[in-house]
Amino acid sequence: MPTQFFAKLFCVLPRGGWSNVKVYLPEVGLLFYFAAMESYGYSPSLGEQLQHWFSLGIAGAMTLFHLWMLIDAVRKREWLWVVYMLFLPMLAAVLYFFCLYRSTATRGFELPGSHDRHRIRELEAKIHHIDNAHQHAQLGDVYFQRGKLDKAEACYRAALQRDPNDVDTRAHLGQCLLRQKRAAEARPLLEGVLRENPKHDYNHTAMAYAETLMALGETENAIKSWEYVVAHNSYPRAKVQLAELYFATSRLDEARAQLNDVLVEDSHAPAFQRRRDQVWISRAKALARKLPS
């Protein structure tokens, strides 16, 4: 392989070392692909590569889609899906897209902890032998993060049956109900948690409460809640939604200030954070284009 390949490879590796290379898996995969082409004496530009793929029509587009889903499955360590996609390429890729990749219900709404298949099996085994509230709540968090909100709700309710006063479980159940568009049911849960601890879960509960007020049409109360969060944190999730409310109420200068903060901070953020906040950065850019210059 050419020397230039290794120079490019080290450019895309994270500063934290090889242990974080999975964050850059698509970039590294593309570099290996181009290096292989160069080793056969062919050094195409990116434009030539795209022209080649799209010249294949539907077949080329389907192949690119399959590779995209395969890389995503490898990054998330969904090894069973990787096997499916190797033996049933297009069918498995389409199923993976709708079942796992396109779980947008909780995209941009993070809960702590791991949420892979191994963690699910581990918690289910602990519940079978011990069956305490904490394990049900943890399993609910895993299902929440994977977008399986009905299963998450069932786990949270099972946890509350065993410990009705657990503040984390009540907060996460409220967030789960909110994502299911049941804001009226979420509100008393979130309000109760915030009365006990206004900064619960590093103000993630306060953000969920502000989103609940938005869903219920209480714009002014939602603005006050978002302003409280923004005064204590720099979450893009909070600043972008506050900017959207400012825009909706014709407070354009205040909206622009929030969006500028988000976009400036994103330009200096590490790669893992930019990937995590991508949905909010996209919304910030879309709203910024609507603001008069």
Legacy VTK file of the C-alpha trace (Angstrom):
# vtk DataFile Version 3.0
C-alpha trace
ASCII
DATASET POLYDATA
POINTS 293 float
0.000 0.000 0.000
1.278 3.509 -0.680
2.910 5.613 2.010
0.216 8.278 1.584
-2.359 5.803 2.884
-0.710 5.523 6.290
-0.376 9.289 6.524
-4.101 9.665 5.870
-4.912 6.872 8.317
-3.128 8.560 11.206
-4.855 11.820 10.321
-8.305 10.323 10.912
-7.388 8.348 14.042
-8.617 9.994 17.263
-6.060 11.583 19.514
-7.104 9.249 22.275
-5.401 6.336 20.473
-6.365 3.162 18.721
-8.948 2.196 21.351
-11.390 4.770 19.924
-10.873 3.828 16.288
-14.407 2.468 15.936
-15.684 6.061 15.992
-13.795 6.569 12.727
-14.666 3.214 11.168
-16.308 4.599 7.986
-13.363 6.883 7.293
-10.817 4.121 7.902
-12.835 1.728 5.731
-12.861 4.201 2.864
-9.109 4.690 3.174
-8.523 0.949 2.937
-10.772 0.830 -0.122
-8.938 3.633 -1.910
-5.565 2.152 -0.930
-6.573 -1.175 -2.446
-7.525 0.579 -5.669
-4.181 2.377 -5.707
-2.292 -0.886 -5.187
-3.738 -2.058 -8.513
-2.475 1.059 -10.256
-5.789 2.942 -10.205
-5.998 6.144 -8.172
-9.487 7.636 -8.662
-10.667 10.891 -7.201
-13.723 10.962 -4.936
-15.762 12.478 -7.757
-14.736 9.672 -10.098
-15.679 7.111 -7.457
-19.142 8.612 -6.967
-19.614 8.849 -10.717
-18.657 5.176 -10.996
-21.151 4.059 -8.361
-24.028 6.160 -9.650
-23.332 5.037 -13.224
-24.368 1.585 -12.058
-27.864 2.928 -11.422
-30.065 1.157 -8.902
-27.550 -1.660 -8.407
-24.818 0.801 -7.435
-27.102 2.695 -5.065
-28.216 -0.550 -3.424
-24.611 -1.676 -3.001
-23.665 1.617 -1.344
-26.713 1.343 0.942
-25.712 -2.197 1.915
-22.141 -1.118 2.744
-23.472 1.809 4.761
-25.678 -0.453 6.905
-22.915 -3.056 7.245
-20.430 -0.477 8.547
-23.010 0.860 11.001
-23.722 -2.653 12.300
-20.006 -3.342 12.803
-19.562 -0.040 14.652
-22.450 -0.891 16.995
-21.202 -4.484 17.390
-24.453 -5.937 16.092
-22.659 -9.091 15.028
-25.814 -11.093 14.335
-26.935 -8.425 11.874
-23.473 -8.432 10.291
-23.867 -12.144 9.600
-27.362 -11.606 8.199
-26.089 -8.889 5.875
-23.259 -11.093 4.630
-25.604 -13.947 3.709
-28.777 -11.988 2.836
-27.278 -8.692 1.630
-30.124 -6.438 0.564
-32.989 -7.945 2.568
-31.027 -7.830 5.832
-29.774 -4.296 5.124
-33.329 -3.015 4.614
-34.545 -4.764 7.779
-31.588 -3.375 9.747
-32.371 0.149 8.520
-35.964 0.035 9.766
-35.390 -2.031 12.927
-32.215 -0.468 14.330
-30.713 2.358 12.291
-33.923 4.344 11.867
-34.931 4.360 15.527
-35.317 8.135 15.645
-37.673 8.245 18.639
-34.759 8.719 21.049
-32.048 10.069 18.734
-30.409 13.022 20.463
-31.953 12.073 23.830
-29.209 10.293 25.753
-29.440 8.146 28.858
-26.302 6.888 30.605
-24.878 3.412 30.198
-24.350 0.772 27.566
-27.296 -0.307 25.421
-26.117 -3.252 23.324
-27.546 -6.770 23.071
-25.012 -8.187 25.523
-26.188 -5.738 28.170
-29.814 -6.791 27.620
-28.965 -10.468 28.149
-26.884 -9.637 31.207
-29.702 -7.661 32.852
-32.351 -10.251 31.963
-30.231 -12.908 33.681
-29.850 -10.752 36.802
-33.592 -10.072 36.894
-34.307 -13.788 36.637
-32.119 -14.538 39.683
-32.440 -11.379 41.811
-35.374 -9.333 40.447
-34.794 -5.956 42.076
-35.988 -2.499 41.038
-32.585 -1.220 39.943
-32.126 -3.981 37.367
-35.584 -3.404 35.855
-34.809 0.311 35.614
-31.444 -0.347 33.955
-33.087 -2.644 31.413
-35.649 0.084 30.761
-32.802 2.519 30.022
-31.317 0.065 27.513
-34.640 -0.370 25.705
-35.241 3.392 25.790
-31.931 4.095 24.106
-32.650 1.464 21.448
-36.004 3.103 20.682
-38.126 0.223 22.051
-40.305 2.475 24.135
-43.099 0.009 24.929
-40.590 -2.422 26.454
-38.854 0.439 28.263
-42.156 1.567 29.797
-42.928 -1.958 30.998
-39.498 -2.188 32.659
-39.849 1.188 34.363
-43.293 0.291 35.702
-41.942 -3.027 36.980
-39.179 -1.107 38.759
-41.694 1.284 40.345
-43.746 -1.638 41.621
-40.661 -2.699 43.576
-39.527 0.806 44.570
-42.208 3.492 44.016
-40.003 6.318 45.299
-36.970 5.897 43.064
-36.394 9.331 41.551
-34.378 8.136 38.521
-37.002 5.598 37.479
-39.811 8.160 37.743
-37.826 10.638 35.662
-36.968 8.102 32.973
-40.535 6.816 32.819
-41.649 10.415 32.277
-39.180 10.781 29.410
-40.360 7.470 27.952
-44.004 8.583 28.017
-43.029 11.893 26.419
-41.322 10.096 23.504
-44.534 8.116 23.045
-46.400 11.429 22.648
-48.101 11.046 26.033
-47.024 14.395 27.423
-50.003 14.767 29.767
-49.009 11.517 31.538
-45.335 12.488 31.601
-45.892 15.882 33.201
-46.740 14.888 36.813
-43.834 12.435 36.912
-41.306 15.009 35.733
-42.736 17.781 37.919
-42.517 15.539 40.978
-38.869 14.755 40.316
-37.969 18.407 39.744
-39.686 19.463 42.973
-37.343 17.097 44.811
-34.242 17.968 42.793
-34.411 20.802 40.219
-31.034 19.768 38.735
-31.807 16.054 38.574
-29.709 14.034 36.130
-27.567 17.080 35.242
-30.709 18.931 34.088
-31.700 16.229 31.584
-34.968 15.890 33.479
-35.483 19.653 33.246
-34.981 19.414 29.474
-37.568 16.645 29.251
-39.964 18.803 31.271
-39.438 21.748 28.905
-40.170 19.450 25.965
-43.309 18.283 27.752
-44.500 21.886 28.095
-43.801 22.415 24.389
-45.838 19.331 23.519
-48.708 20.653 25.642
-48.595 24.034 23.886
-47.405 26.025 26.921
-44.868 28.101 24.997
-44.060 30.757 27.603
-43.589 28.214 30.391
-41.420 26.129 28.061
-39.242 29.163 27.289
-38.728 29.797 31.011
-37.746 26.160 31.530
-35.294 26.222 28.618
-33.785 29.490 29.851
-33.177 27.862 33.229
-31.360 24.934 31.587
-29.300 27.156 29.270
-28.266 29.321 32.233
-26.663 26.266 33.859
-25.609 24.093 30.897
-24.465 24.350 27.287
-26.452 21.430 25.840
-27.180 21.878 22.106
-30.485 20.102 22.715
-31.540 22.951 25.029
-30.134 25.867 23.051
-31.586 24.752 19.718
-35.091 24.172 21.076
-34.973 27.470 22.943
-33.912 29.170 19.699
-36.834 27.527 17.908
-39.250 28.962 20.471
-37.612 32.389 20.233
-38.011 32.203 16.455
-41.661 31.193 16.763
-42.334 34.167 19.051
-40.414 36.641 16.810
-37.490 37.069 19.207
-35.022 36.757 16.343
-31.922 38.290 17.918
-32.171 35.961 20.906
-32.685 32.999 18.582
-29.610 33.984 16.550
-27.489 34.248 19.705
-28.397 30.724 20.811
-27.740 29.257 17.367
-24.380 31.019 17.073
-23.322 29.543 20.425
-24.265 26.050 19.272
-22.490 26.273 15.919
-19.326 27.835 17.348
-19.078 25.201 20.081
-19.660 22.431 17.541
-16.731 23.607 15.418
-14.394 22.957 18.378
-16.062 19.801 19.737
-14.386 16.363 19.623
-15.592 13.874 17.020
-17.599 11.678 19.402
-19.536 14.703 20.692
-20.251 15.969 17.178
-21.675 12.584 16.228
-23.828 12.512 19.365
-25.182 16.030 18.814
-25.570 15.734 15.050
-29.367 15.913 15.102
-29.281 19.215 17.024
-26.548 20.728 14.866
-28.600 19.925 11.759
-31.639 21.627 13.288
-29.532 24.631 14.270
-28.205 25.038 10.729
-31.693 24.679 9.245
-33.103 27.350 11.565
-30.148 29.674 10.994
-30.902 29.661 7.268
-34.418 30.942 8.021
-33.217 33.936 10.026
-32.922 37.235 8.146
-29.342 38.409 7.711
LINES 1 294
293 0 1 2 3 4 5 6 7 8 9 10 11 12 13 14 15 16 17 18 19 20 21 22 23 24 25 26 27 28 29 30 31 32 33 34 35 36 37 38 39 40 41 42 43 44 45 46 47 48 49 50 51 52 53 54 55 56 57 58 59 60 61 62 63 64 65 66 67 68 69 70 71 72 73 74 75 76 77 78 79 80 81 82 83 84 85 86 87 88 89 90 91 92 93 94 95 96 97 98 99 100 101 102 103 104 105 106 107 108 109 110 111 112 113 114 115 116 117 118 119 120 121 122 123 124 125 126 127 128 129 130 131 132 133 134 135 136 137 138 139 140 141 142 143 144 145 146 147 148 149 150 151 152 153 154 155 156 157 158 159 160 161 162 163 164 165 166 167 168 169 170 171 172 173 174 175 176 177 178 179 180 181 182 183 184 185 186 187 188 189 190 191 192 193 194 195 196 197 198 199 200 201 202 203 204 205 206 207 208 209 210 211 212 213 214 215 216 217 218 219 220 221 222 223 224 225 226 227 228 229 230 231 232 233 234 235 236 237 238 239 240 241 242 243 244 245 246 247 248 249 250 251 252 253 254 255 256 257 258 259 260 261 262 263 264 265 266 267 268 269 270 271 272 273 274 275 276 277 278 279 280 281 282 283 284 285 286 287 288 289 290 291 292
